[in-house]
Amino acid sequence: MLMLFAGGHRMGSTYQYLIGRNALKQLGVRFEPTDNSALSTFHLQKIRKALKVADEDPQTYFLAKAHAAFPEQAKAVLTAKNSRIFLVWRDQKDALVSDFHYAQRKARHVYSDFNDYFARRGRKILTRNCLQQLVWQTVDDERVRAWDYLDLVYEFETSAQQMMDFAGLQNVDLKALKESVSIKKLRQTQNDPEGKFFREGGKQDLLLLKPSSQILEQIDYIVNEQDAAVLASSFERQDFLRTLFIGRESRDAGLRKTLHWWLHNTRQVHFLRLSVLPHFYKLSPRRLDRLMRLNRFD
């Protein structure tokens, strides 16, 4: 069976994924990854191929995580017949606050304030998350189920049991499972001692970040948009540089995206991307210039 966690950015999908993974570990159930590079790069043909393999081995659990937002991406991940798609809904403004902190603490971006963050990154994140939720809410399929993020945080036993029932997992020790995905434990087991990725969850307060009235209006406008085509078009306009280099997310892969998939899948490039490039990013002229200008006003 494929267990695919398809929540949006900073919506709680990693937390949900770890609940599922740790439950399998606790039960001693064998599980395998899928083609994570295909899911990360949205190589639609390779996603279909990878999920077909999962269908051919029904005795093995396959785990996958993807921020599938476009209708074409949702359709691709639903090609696996023997699957369970786990979604998680979170207040869009809460997710935006979470990403604001993540981008600076984990991704090491530098912003002068929330308004600067929203102009440079947040608008795109919000647009994609709203698109993702609209697309999946129209899917009527018994293989798909959604949970509320705050229920996972504050009503863990009830929500986790629902997840176990959905995945067909029995006799999971929910108390032990809750401990295994506590913030303290995750920071230990996921090599995140400073909490750059795993922050205290729960309800957030956007107004504490002092967004301008114009930014709040833009946020409300995006959140209230109910036309997925409008959101998809807006996201692609904002993401035009990425599209230029690797192709559109919502279309079958061509040579550019296949090259992107290959680079993502190559072990040496994977090491370079995760371990080497972040150190060079800290020394980038643009980042250093922003740091100097921010320090000047401190």
C-alpha positions in Angstrom: 0.0 0.0 0.0 1.1 3.5 -0.8 0.8 6.1 2.0 1.3 9.5 0.4 1.3 12.7 2.5 0.3 15.5 0.2 -0.2 18.6 2.4 0.9 22.1 1.5 4.0 23.9 2.5 4.3 24.3 6.3 0.8 22.8 6.7 2.0 20.0 8.9 2.5 17.3 6.2 6.0 16.4 7.6 4.5 15.9 11.0 1.8 13.8 9.5 4.3 11.8 7.5 6.4 11.1 10.7 3.3 9.9 12.5 2.7 7.3 9.7 6.4 6.3 9.5 6.8 5.9 13.2 3.7 3.8 13.5 5.0 1.4 10.9 8.4 1.3 12.7 6.6 0.6 16.0 4.7 -2.3 14.4 7.8 -3.7 12.7 6.1 -3.4 9.3 8.4 -3.3 6.3 8.2 -0.1 4.2 10.0 1.4 1.3 10.4 4.9 -0.3 9.1 5.7 -3.7 10.9 7.9 -6.3 11.2 10.9 -4.0 13.1 12.8 -6.7 10.2 12.4 -9.1 7.8 13.7 -6.4 10.1 16.6 -5.5 10.6 17.7 -9.1 7.0 16.9 -10.2 8.2 14.7 -13.1 4.7 13.5 -13.8 5.7 10.5 -16.0 8.2 9.2 -13.4 5.6 9.7 -10.6 3.2 7.5 -12.5 5.9 4.9 -13.1 7.0 4.9 -9.4 3.4 4.5 -8.1 2.7 1.7 -10.6 5.6 -0.2 -8.9 3.8 0.3 -5.5 0.6 -1.2 -6.9 2.6 -4.3 -8.1 3.8 -5.1 -4.5 0.6 -4.8 -2.4 2.3 -6.6 0.6 4.8 -3.7 1.1 4.0 -0.3 2.5 5.4 2.6 0.4 5.9 6.0 2.0 5.9 9.2 0.0 5.5 13.0 0.6 4.7 15.6 -2.0 3.3 19.1 -2.1 1.0 18.3 -5.0 -1.0 21.4 -5.8 -1.9 21.5 -9.5 -4.8 19.3 -10.8 -2.4 17.4 -13.0 -0.2 16.6 -10.0 -3.2 15.4 -8.0 -4.2 13.2 -10.9 -0.7 11.7 -11.2 -0.5 10.7 -7.5 -3.9 9.1 -7.7 -2.7 6.7 -10.3 -1.8 4.3 -7.5 -4.9 2.2 -7.0 -3.8 0.7 -3.7 -3.1 4.0 -1.9 -4.1 6.3 0.9 -3.6 10.0 0.4 -3.2 11.9 3.7 -4.0 15.6 3.6 -3.8 18.2 6.3 -5.5 21.6 6.4 -4.1 24.5 8.3 -5.2 28.1 8.6 -3.4 29.8 5.6 -2.2 32.7 7.8 -0.8 30.3 10.4 1.1 28.4 7.6 2.4 31.8 6.3 3.8 32.7 9.8 5.4 29.2 10.0 7.1 29.6 6.6 8.3 33.1 7.6 10.3 31.6 10.5 11.3 28.5 8.5 12.7 30.6 5.6 15.0 32.5 7.9 16.0 29.9 10.5 16.3 26.8 8.2 16.7 28.2 4.7 18.8 31.1 6.0 17.0 33.8 4.0 17.3 37.4 5.2 14.3 39.7 5.3 13.9 43.1 6.8 10.4 42.3 8.1 7.3 40.3 7.2 6.3 42.7 4.4 9.7 42.1 2.8 9.2 38.3 3.2 5.8 38.4 1.7 6.9 40.4 -1.3 9.8 38.1 -2.0 8.5 34.7 -1.0 5.3 34.6 1.0 2.9 35.6 -1.8 4.1 32.6 -3.9 3.9 30.2 -0.9 0.4 31.4 0.0 -0.9 31.2 -3.6 0.4 27.6 -4.0 -1.1 26.5 -0.6 -4.5 28.0 -1.5 -4.4 26.3 -4.9 -3.5 23.0 -3.3 -6.4 23.2 -0.9 -8.9 24.1 -3.6 -7.8 21.3 -5.9 -7.9 18.6 -3.3 -11.2 19.7 -1.8 -12.8 18.9 -5.2 -11.5 15.3 -5.2 -14.2 12.9 -4.2 -12.3 9.6 -3.6 -12.4 7.2 -0.7 -8.6 6.9 -0.9 -8.2 10.6 0.1 -8.8 12.0 3.6 -7.9 15.2 5.3 -7.2 16.2 8.9 -7.1 19.5 10.6 -3.6 20.5 11.7 -4.8 21.8 15.1 -6.5 18.5 15.8 -3.3 16.7 15.1 -1.6 18.9 17.7 -4.2 19.2 20.4 -6.3 16.0 19.8 -3.4 13.7 18.9 -4.9 10.4 20.1 -8.1 10.8 18.3 -6.5 12.1 15.1 -3.7 9.5 15.1 -6.2 6.7 15.6 -8.2 7.9 12.6 -5.0 7.9 10.6 -4.2 4.3 11.7 -7.7 3.1 10.8 -7.4 4.8 7.4 -4.1 3.1 6.7 -5.3 -0.3 8.0 -2.8 -0.3 10.9 -3.9 -2.0 14.1 -2.6 -2.2 17.7 -0.5 0.9 17.5 0.5 2.2 21.0 -0.7 5.8 20.6 1.0 7.0 23.8 4.4 5.8 22.5 3.6 7.2 19.1 2.8 10.6 20.5 6.1 10.6 22.4 8.0 9.6 19.3 6.8 12.7 17.4 7.0 15.2 20.2 8.9 18.4 19.5 11.7 17.4 21.9 12.0 13.9 20.4 11.9 15.1 16.8 14.7 17.7 17.4 16.8 14.8 18.7 16.1 12.2 16.1 16.0 14.6 13.1 19.2 16.4 13.9 17.5 19.7 14.6 18.7 20.7 18.1 18.0 24.4 17.6 14.5 23.9 16.3 15.1 25.4 12.9 12.6 23.1 11.2 10.6 21.7 14.1 9.1 24.6 16.0 6.3 24.6 18.5 3.2 24.1 16.5 -0.3 25.3 17.2 -2.2 28.5 16.6 -0.1 31.4 15.2 -0.7 35.1 15.3 0.1 36.9 12.0 -0.5 40.3 13.5 2.5 39.9 15.9 4.7 40.2 12.7 3.2 43.6 12.0 2.2 43.2 8.4 1.0 46.4 6.7 -2.6 47.0 5.9 -1.8 46.6 2.2 -0.2 43.2 2.8 -3.1 42.0 4.9 -5.5 43.0 2.1 -3.4 41.0 -0.4 -3.4 38.0 1.9 -7.2 38.1 2.3 -7.6 38.5 -1.5 -5.6 35.4 -2.2 -7.2 33.3 0.6 -10.7 34.2 -0.6 -10.0 33.4 -4.3 -12.1 30.3 -5.2 -11.0 29.8 -8.8 -8.2 27.3 -9.0 -7.3 28.3 -12.5 -6.7 31.9 -11.3 -4.5 30.8 -8.5 -2.6 28.4 -10.8 -2.0 31.1 -13.4 -0.9 33.6 -10.6 1.6 31.1 -9.2 3.1 30.3 -12.5 3.6 34.0 -13.2 5.4 34.4 -9.9 7.5 31.3 -10.5 8.5 32.2 -14.0 12.2 31.9 -13.5 11.9 28.3 -12.2 9.5 27.5 -15.1 12.0 29.0 -17.6 14.8 26.7 -16.4 13.0 23.5 -15.7 9.6 23.7 -17.3 6.0 23.9 -16.0 5.0 21.9 -13.0 1.6 21.1 -14.4 2.8 19.5 -17.7 4.5 16.2 -18.5 8.3 16.5 -18.3 10.5 17.4 -21.2 14.3 17.5 -21.4 14.7 20.3 -18.9 12.7 18.7 -16.1 14.2 15.3 -16.8 17.6 16.8 -16.3 16.3 18.4 -13.1 15.1 15.0 -11.9 18.4 13.4 -12.8 20.4 16.0 -10.9 18.0 15.7 -7.9 18.5 11.9 -8.0 22.3 11.9 -8.3 23.9 11.3 -4.9 26.8 13.6 -5.4 24.5 16.5 -6.5 22.2 15.7 -3.6 25.2 16.1 -1.2 26.2 19.3 -3.0 22.7 20.8 -2.8 22.1 20.0 0.9 25.6 20.3 2.4 27.8 22.6 0.3 25.6 25.2 -1.4 24.0 26.4 1.8 27.4 27.5 3.1 28.0 29.4 -0.2 24.6 31.0 0.1 25.6 32.5 3.4 28.4 34.4 1.6 26.3 35.5 -1.4 26.7 39.2 -2.1 23.0 39.8 -2.1 22.6 38.2 1.3 25.6 40.0 2.8 24.4 43.3 1.5 21.0 42.8 3.1 22.6 41.8 6.4 24.8 45.0 6.3 21.8 47.2 5.6 19.8 45.6 8.4 22.6 45.9 10.9 23.0 49.5 10.0 19.5 50.2 11.3 19.9 48.2 14.5 
